[in-house]
Amino acid sequence: MKITFPHMGNMHIAVKALFKELKIETIPPPPVSQRTLELGVKYSPEFACLPLKVNVGNFIEAMEIGADTILMAGGWGPCRFGYYAQIERDILNDLGFSFDMIILEAPESRVTDLLNQLRLIGENVSIWQMVKAVNYTWHKLKAIDYWEKCYERYLGPALDKQAVNDLYNQGLQQIDEADTKQKVTRTLQELETQIKQIPQHNKPVLNIGLIGEVYTILEPATNYNIIRQLGELNVTISRSIYMSDWVNDHLLKGMVIKSNHKHIVNCAEPYLNYWVGGHGQETIGYAVDFARQKYDGLIQIGPLTCMPEIVAQSILGKVSIEQGIPCMTLYFDEHSGTAGISTRLEAFVDMLGRKQVGQQIISEGGF
Amino acid sequence: MTRVGIPHGLFYYYYYPWWKTFFNYLGAEVVCSNPTTRLTVDQGIGAAVDEICFPLKVYFGHVLELKRYELDWIFIPRMVSVEHRSYICPKFMGLPDMIRASIPDLPPIIDITVDVSQSNRILKRDLLQLGKLFTSRESRIREAIKRAREEQNFCDTLASQGYTREEAIQLWEGKATHSFQAPILNLGVLGHGYSLYDAVINMNLINHLRNMGCRLWFPESLDADDVETSAATIPKRVFWTLGRKMVGSAIHLSQQPEIDGIIYLACFGCGPDSLIGEIIERQINDKPYMLLTVDEHSGETGMITRLEAFCDMLLRRKNTGNEDNISAHGQYAYCRQSTI
C-alpha cells in the first residue's frame, strides 16, 4: 500500500511523519505546479472551486509516480468540501486509474472514531504506538506552524528578502528530516536564532491580517504566494488560520487544544450571527479581532465561488466601515498571471502606507 | 394592521403559503414584492457583491422593492436546514446578516432560524416567540401553525400536478389557471426552485419549452419517496436538501421510459450546482441530458436556440429511432461501459 494525500501547504511534512510512525509507505504528490493545475482543471467540473481541481491534479500526479491509495478527508457540509472525495473518486475512476480511497470522516464528532480509522490503515500498530505517532505528528505540525509564523514576521522587516526565503525553505527541509520530538524542538530553536540574526531595514513596516478560506491561505501555489509577495513589500502578515487549527477544528473537532474559537465567534457578533459552513464566521470574527488589535489592513482570500467566503465578503464591507480598517477581497481561480495580483497588492500596500504616514503627521500636529 | 413584507424570491417558492397563512391568521397583512422584473435584477445587482449567485442578487432586488413600502416588519428567515441532517446552502445561513450589512435603513427584520437538522423543538419554540409579536394568545399561534401547515400541504399537492411552484402559488391564491396541450415530448426539468420557477432568472425556459409542445416534469411532480429512494443509490448521501432532490429526481426520471430527455438549470456561481451537475451527468447514461447555466446575462435568444436544438434532436431520436446510441463526439465522455 502506497498512500498519497492532497497537498495543503506544508501539511505533507506532518502527514509523512505520521505514516512513517505507522510503518506505511507514503508517496506525497509532487509540489503543486502549473501542470498539476492544468490536469485538475481539465478533468474537474468547470465551476467547482479551486481546491478540488488542485486535489485532482495532485492525485493524478501522485498515481503517475506509483501511489495506489488515496487518503482524503470527508465532512457533512454545508460547504462543498464534504463531497470532494466522492467527486474525485468518480473522476479518477473514469480516467481509468485503479486505486483505493480512504475517506476520513468524523461523523459523530468523536475523535476515537478517527483514531480507529487511522489505526486500521496501519499494519499491526498497537494503540500505544498509535498515540505516540499522533503525539509526534502533532508536535511536528506545531513546529511547522511556528516556523511559518517566524517567516511571516521576519520577512517584512528583513533587508535581504532572499536570505529569509532561502532560510525558510531550508528550515522546512530540516524540520522534515528531524525524526524525533527532541530534534524537532532543537532544530526549531536553531532556526529561530538564525532568522533573528538576519539584518533588518528601518523603513516602516505594515501589519496586514490575512483572512479567508483555509485552503487558499495554507497553499501558496493557489494564492500566488501572497505571503511572500507581501513580505517583499515590507509587510508582516498574521494569518487567521494555521494548519494545526484546521486539523484541531476540522478533523479532531477541537479535542486536542482549547482554541480561541469561541472568542472569535463572539467577535463576529453582531455582523454574522450564525455559522455558515467553512470559515465564513471565523473570517468575520478575525476581521473584527484584527481591527481591534489595530492592524493596518485586511486581505480576504478564497477560491472563486466559495460559498462561506461570499457571505463573509458581503458583510466585510460593513465591518470595514464600522471598525475602520481597510479591506480587500481577492478570489483565485486557475488563472495564472501574477502581474494582476501583484499590482493590486502593491496598490493596497501603498494606500495603507500613505494612510499610516498621514496619521503620523496628524498626531504630530499637522504640517 | 401590522404589515409584514415577504420578498418574492428564494424560499418564497417553497414556503409562501405557509408564511402567508401564518401571518394572516395572526392578524398581520402580508405584502409580497412583485414578480421579478429587469428592474428588480438591476437593483439587486447594484446592492449585492459581484461574486454572489444570481438568485440572491434578485432577492436583494426584492428586498429593495419592499423597502419602498410602509412596512412594520420584513420577513427574511435564516433557512439552515428543513430536514434531518441536511443543509440548504451556506449563503442561506448568512442571508439576514448579508441583507443587514448591504441594505441600510430597512424595517426590523424577522430573521427566525429554521434549523431542524437535529430536532424541530427549537423551531417550535422560536415560532411561538415569533407569534408573540402579533398576539399574546399562545393557542392562536398554535392554530396558525396548524393552518399554515395545511395550506402548505394543499399547495404542495397542486404543485405535484405538473404546475411550477409559482403557478401552484398563483392557483392557491385563486388567480391563474393553465391548460396543458397534448405533449409531443416529455422532459424532466430540474433546478433549484427559486431559479427554475422565476421567469426572469430562468429566461422563460418553462414557457418556451411548453410552447415547443413539451410536457414538463418537475421534482415536485414526482413521488417524494421515489426521489429519496433513487437519491439513496449513490455512495454518499448528498447533504444539500435541494441537491439531493435533484439527484434523486434525475436518477428516477432517467429510469422512466416515457421521459425523452432531462434539462438541468444551474446558476453560475452556485456551489452545490457545480457538483450536483457533475453527479447527475455521471449517473444518467441512457437519457439525453443538457445542463444550462444562467446568470444576469439577459439575452434570451441563446437559450431558445439551445432549447430548440435539444428538442429537435429528441424528436428526431423519437421519430426515427436510429440515433439512439451514436454520439457526435465519437464516444460518450462519461460512460462507464463502452456503448459502441
Interface residues (C-beta under 8 A of the other chain):
Chain A: P45 E46 F47 A48 C49 G74 W76 G77 P78 C79 R80 G82 Y83 A85 Q86 I87 D90 D94 Y271 L272 N273 Y274 W275 V276 G277 G278 G280 L304 T305 C306 M307 P308 I310 V311 A312 Q313 S314 I315 G317 K318 V319 Y331
Chain B: A48 V49 E51 I52 R78 V80 R85 S86 Y87 I88 C89 P90 K91 M93 G94 D97 M98 R100 A101 S102 T113 I234 P235 K236 V238 F239 W240 A266 F268 G269 C270 G271 P272 D273 S274 L275 G277 E278 I279 R282 T293 Y334 R336
